[in-house]
């Protein structure tokens, strides 16, 4: 009888402990909200095909990160309550994978792949298009000023501002240096608005342009020689990195990847960079960034403000690009004028924002194809956002140490 009593006491105690360890016992309304957000990301990726390569890993990562468990607040390696499960718990698999985000390792690898798959011909053939990419960075500095006004520190404001570049890897790289605690919110905001480019930009473009401007036809881009394509990444890297050395991890890898592509003698390396490697890094970066949105750390007033500022920065960036084309057209001859609809492509959401230029342009003239013209400012935006990140890092890094 005593043995049976001990058995039932043992079973009762351990059953109680088992229940305590289940997700049901640790579930909060915050976890429910984040799970709904994760499911929404997956729905948008599958049903609407909004950036599925990004939103599915991020959405599933949000689900993974918001499975509640006992001891989530025990994060130190020597803590007996650390089960090494959560992304913030030292020694967990997710924590090791998240190291690439926290230390800014993944973004340069993404830029290597982007460089290997990018054709800069449209920009080389019409160099003034780089000015549109520069003008669209207005969103970065507009969001920076707004974040300062809302009470964020200068380093936090700089990390938030980079969302306006419409470049997730750049946002992760800069926020990991300036505001590590905000990496999750900034990355989710940047990737969310990148996916919503086809929704956010067209109304702004129509508002700022007249029907006559939307019908402007641009000259076909000239043919670019192989030598020009080879020299561009070399000269581009030296020029930009001498001006902003702090952007070297991103700009160096971007131009290196492009040289692998354009040299034509390193096809295997270029194919690896733009294929398996960028796919693997995209999976890791999406899953871990999503998992970093644990309700207990993510659902804060700062996160809400970051999302609001992110939306505003995208609108300002689109405004800057479109208005710059309208202004520069004043000084161009009639046959040399540019269609302002390519101004939105100055953000670095490649090639989505260029596709938006094409789609909106075709609404008003079925034979006016703007895609090739829009790719010039689009790839210029990639360079511009990396340069802007380098500028902000060089100005603000000392203030976050």
C-alpha positions in Angstrom: 0.0 0.0 0.0 2.8 2.3 0.8 4.5 1.6 -2.5 1.2 2.4 -4.3 0.9 5.6 -2.4 4.4 6.7 -3.3 3.7 5.9 -6.9 0.5 8.0 -7.0 2.3 10.8 -5.2 5.2 10.6 -7.7 2.7 10.6 -10.6 0.7 13.5 -9.2 3.8 15.6 -8.7 5.3 15.0 -12.1 2.0 15.3 -13.9 1.7 18.7 -12.3 5.2 19.6 -13.4 4.4 18.4 -17.0 1.4 20.6 -17.1 3.4 23.5 -15.9 5.9 23.0 -18.8 3.2 22.9 -21.5 2.5 25.8 -23.8 -1.1 26.0 -22.6 0.0 26.8 -19.0 2.2 29.7 -20.2 0.0 31.1 -22.9 -0.9 34.8 -23.0 -3.0 37.1 -25.2 0.3 38.5 -26.5 1.3 35.0 -27.9 -2.1 34.8 -29.5 -1.7 38.2 -31.2 1.8 37.2 -32.6 0.5 33.8 -33.8 -2.2 35.6 -35.7 0.4 37.9 -37.2 2.5 34.9 -38.3 -0.5 33.2 -39.9 -1.3 36.5 -41.7 2.2 36.6 -43.1 1.9 33.0 -44.4 -1.5 33.8 -45.9 -0.2 36.9 -47.7 2.7 34.9 -49.0 0.6 32.0 -50.3 -2.7 33.6 -51.3 -1.5 37.0 -52.5 2.1 35.9 -53.4 3.6 38.9 -51.6 7.3 38.1 -51.3 6.7 34.4 -50.4 10.5 33.7 -50.2 10.6 36.1 -47.3 7.1 36.1 -45.7 6.9 32.3 -45.3 10.1 31.9 -43.4 9.3 35.0 -41.3 5.7 34.0 -40.7 6.7 30.5 -39.6 9.5 31.9 -37.5 6.9 34.0 -35.7 4.9 30.9 -34.9 8.1 29.1 -33.7 9.1 32.1 -31.5 5.6 32.4 -29.9 5.2 28.9 -28.7 5.2 29.7 -25.0 7.3 27.6 -22.6 8.3 27.6 -18.9 11.5 29.5 -18.1 11.4 31.7 -21.2 12.9 34.5 -19.0 15.9 32.3 -18.0 18.4 33.2 -20.7 21.9 32.8 -19.2 24.0 29.8 -19.9 24.6 28.8 -16.2 21.0 29.4 -15.1 19.3 26.0 -14.1 16.0 27.3 -15.4 17.5 27.7 -19.0 16.0 24.9 -21.0 18.0 26.0 -24.1 14.8 26.2 -26.2 14.1 29.9 -27.0 15.9 32.1 -29.4 17.1 34.3 -26.6 18.3 31.4 -24.4 22.1 30.9 -24.4 23.0 27.5 -25.8 19.8 26.9 -27.8 20.0 26.0 -31.5 17.9 29.0 -32.4 20.2 31.3 -30.4 23.2 30.0 -32.4 21.4 30.6 -35.7 20.3 34.1 -34.5 24.0 34.9 -33.9 24.2 35.7 -37.7 21.5 38.3 -37.3 22.9 39.8 -34.1 26.4 40.1 -35.4 25.4 41.3 -38.9 26.8 38.2 -40.6 23.9 37.3 -42.8 23.3 40.7 -44.5 26.6 40.8 -46.4 26.1 37.2 -47.6 22.7 38.3 -49.0 24.3 41.3 -50.7 26.8 38.9 -52.3 24.0 36.9 -53.8 22.2 40.1 -54.9 25.3 41.3 -56.6 25.6 38.0 -58.5 22.1 38.2 -59.8 22.0 42.0 -60.6 22.5 43.5 -64.0 23.7 47.1 -63.7 23.4 47.8 -67.5 20.4 50.1 -67.1 22.4 52.2 -64.6 25.6 52.2 -66.6 23.8 53.2 -69.8 22.2 56.2 -68.1 24.3 57.3 -65.1 22.0 60.1 -64.1 19.5 57.5 -62.9 21.7 57.0 -59.8 20.5 60.4 -58.7 16.9 59.0 -58.4 18.3 56.2 -56.2 19.9 58.9 -54.0 16.8 61.0 -53.9 14.7 58.1 -52.7 16.9 57.8 -49.6 15.0 60.8 -48.4 12.7 58.3 -46.6 15.7 57.2 -44.5 16.5 60.6 -43.2 12.8 61.6 -42.9 12.1 58.6 -40.7 15.3 59.4 -38.7 14.1 62.9 -38.0 10.6 61.7 -37.1 12.1 59.0 -34.7 14.2 61.6 -32.9 11.0 63.8 -32.5 9.2 60.8 -31.0 11.9 60.4 -28.3 14.1 57.6 -29.7 17.8 58.0 -29.1 20.0 59.0 -32.1 21.3 55.5 -32.5 17.8 54.0 -32.4 16.5 56.6 -34.7 19.2 55.8 -37.2 18.4 52.1 -37.1 14.7 52.8 -37.6 15.3 55.3 -40.4 17.0 52.7 -42.6 13.6 51.0 -43.0 13.0 53.7 -45.6 15.6 52.2 -47.8 13.2 49.2 -48.4 16.1 46.8 -47.8 15.7 44.2 -45.2 19.4 43.0 -45.0 20.6 46.6 -44.7 18.1 47.2 -42.0 19.3 44.2 -40.1 22.9 45.1 -40.6 22.6 48.6 -39.3 20.2 47.8 -36.4 22.5 45.0 -35.2 25.2 47.7 -34.8 23.2 50.7 -33.5 20.1 49.2 -31.7 20.5 45.4 -31.1 17.4 45.4 -28.9 15.2 46.6 -31.8 16.5 44.2 -34.5 13.4 42.1 -34.5 10.9 45.0 -34.8 13.0 46.8 -37.4 13.6 43.7 -39.6 9.9 42.6 -39.4 8.8 46.2 -40.3 11.3 46.4 -43.2 10.4 43.1 -44.7 6.7 43.7 -44.2 6.7 46.9 -46.1 9.0 45.4 -48.8 6.3 42.9 -49.4 3.6 45.6 -49.5 5.4 47.8 -52.1 2.7 47.0 -54.8 0.1 48.3 -52.3 1.9 51.3 -50.8 3.6 53.0 -53.8 0.9 53.2 -56.6 -1.4 55.6 -54.8 1.5 58.0 -54.1 2.7 57.8 -57.6 -0.7 58.6 -59.1 -1.1 61.5 -56.6 2.1 63.2 -57.5 2.0 62.8 -61.4 -0.3 64.1 -64.1 -1.6 62.0 -66.9 0.7 63.7 -69.4 3.7 62.9 -67.2 2.7 59.2 -67.0 2.7 59.0 -70.8 6.3 60.2 -71.3 8.3 57.8 -73.4 11.9 57.4 -72.6 14.8 56.7 -75.0 15.8 53.0 -75.2 19.0 52.4 -73.1 22.2 52.0 -75.1 24.1 48.8 -75.3 26.7 48.4 -72.6 30.0 46.7 -73.4 31.5 43.8 -71.4 34.4 46.0 -70.4 32.0 48.5 -68.8 30.2 45.8 -66.9 33.5 44.4 -65.5 34.9 47.9 -64.6 31.7 49.0 -62.9 31.9 46.8 -59.8 35.6 47.5 -59.3 35.3 51.3 -59.7 32.0 51.4 -57.8 33.5 49.5 -54.8 36.6 51.7 -54.7 34.6 54.9 -55.1 31.8 54.2 -52.6 34.0 52.6 -50.0 36.6 55.3 -50.0 33.7 57.8 -49.3 31.9 55.6 -46.7 34.3 52.8 -45.4 31.8 51.8 -42.8 29.6 50.5 -45.6 32.3 48.1 -46.8 30.7 44.8 -45.5 27.6 45.5 -47.7 29.1 47.4 -50.7 32.2 45.2 -50.9 30.1 42.0 -51.1 27.6 43.5 -53.5 30.2 44.6 -56.0 32.2 41.4 -55.5 29.1 39.3 -56.3 28.5 41.4 -59.4 32.2 41.0 -60.6 31.7 37.2 -60.2 28.8 37.5 -62.6 30.2 39.9 -65.1 33.7 38.4 -65.4 32.0 35.3 -67.0 35.0 33.2 -65.9 33.6 32.4 -62.4 30.2 31.2 -63.4 30.2 28.4 -60.7 30.9 30.9 -58.0 28.3 33.3 -59.3 25.7 30.5 -59.6 26.4 29.4 -56.0 26.2 32.9 -54.6 22.9 33.7 -56.4 21.4 30.2 -55.9 22.0 27.8 -53.0 23.9 30.3 -50.8 21.4 33.2 -50.9 18.5 30.6 -50.5 20.1 29.1 -47.4 20.8 32.5 -45.8 17.3 33.7 -46.7 15.8 30.7 -44.8 18.1 31.3 -41.8 17.5 35.1 -41.7 13.7 34.8 -42.2 13.2 32.0 -39.6 15.4 33.6 -36.9 14.1 37.2 -37.4 10.5 35.8 -37.1 11.4 33.8 -34.0 12.9 36.9 -32.4 9.4 38.4 -32.1 8.6 36.6 -28.8 5.5 38.3 -27.5 7.2 39.0 -24.1 9.9 41.1 -25.8 8.3 42.3 -29.0 4.9 43.7 -28.1 5.9 47.1 -26.8 5.1 50.7 -27.6 8.4 51.0 -29.4 7.5 48.2 -31.8 4.2 49.9 -32.7 6.0 53.3 -33.3 8.6 51.5 -35.5 5.8 50.1 -37.7 4.2 53.5 -38.0 7.6 55.2 -38.8 8.3 52.4 -41.3 5.1 53.1 -43.3 5.9 56.8 -43.2 9.4 56.3 -44.4 8.3 54.2 -47.5 5.8 57.0 -48.4 8.5 59.7 -48.0 11.0 57.6 -50.1 8.5 57.2 -52.9 7.7 60.9 -52.7 11.4 61.8 -52.9 12.1 59.7 -56.0 9.0 60.8 -58.0 9.4 64.5 -57.1 13.1 64.4 -58.0 12.3 63.1 -61.5 9.7 65.9 -61.9 12.2 68.5 -60.9 15.0 67.2 -63.0 12.7 67.1 -66.0 12.4 70.9 -65.9 16.1 71.1 -67.0 16.0 68.4 -69.6 15.1 68.7 -73.3 11.8 67.4 -74.6 13.2 64.2 -76.0 15.4 63.5 -72.9 12.7 63.8 -70.2 12.2 60.9 -67.9 8.9 59.4 -66.8 8.3 60.3 -63.2 6.7 56.8 -62.6 10.2 55.4 -62.4 10.9 57.6 -59.4 9.4 55.1 -57.0 12.0 52.5 -58.1 14.7 54.5 -56.3 14.0 52.4 -53.2 16.1 49.2 -53.1 13.2 46.6 -53.2 14.6 44.9 -56.2 12.9 44.2 -58.6 9.4 44.8 -57.0 9.5 48.6 -57.1 10.6 48.5 -60.8 7.7 46.1 -61.5 5.4 48.6 -59.9 6.7 51.3 -62.3 6.0 49.0 -65.2 2.5 48.0 -64.0 1.3 51.6 -63.3 2.8 52.8 -66.6 0.9 50.2 -68.6 -2.3 51.3 -67.0 -2.1 54.5 -69.1 -0.3 53.3 -72.2 -0.2 49.6 -73.0 2.9 50.0 -75.2 5.0 52.1 -72.8 7.3 49.6 -71.1 9.2 51.2 -68.2 10.7 48.1 -66.6 14.2 48.4 -68.1 14.3 52.2 -67.3 13.1 51.6 -63.8 15.8 49.0 -63.1 18.4 51.8 -63.3 17.2 53.7 -60.2 16.2 50.4 -58.6 19.7 49.0 -58.5 21.0 52.5 -57.7 18.7 52.3 -54.6 20.5 49.2 -53.4 23.8 51.0 -53.6 22.2 54.2 -52.1 20.7 52.4 -49.1 24.0 50.7 -48.3 25.8 54.1 -48.5 23.2 55.7 -46.3 23.7 52.9 -43.8 27.4 53.5 -43.8 26.9 57.2 -43.3 24.5 56.6 -40.3 26.9 54.1 -38.8 29.9 56.4 -39.1 27.9 59.2 -37.5 26.1 57.3 -34.7 28.2 54.2 -33.8 30.1 56.1 -31.1 26.9 57.1 -29.4 25.7 53.6 -28.8 28.8 52.4 -27.0 
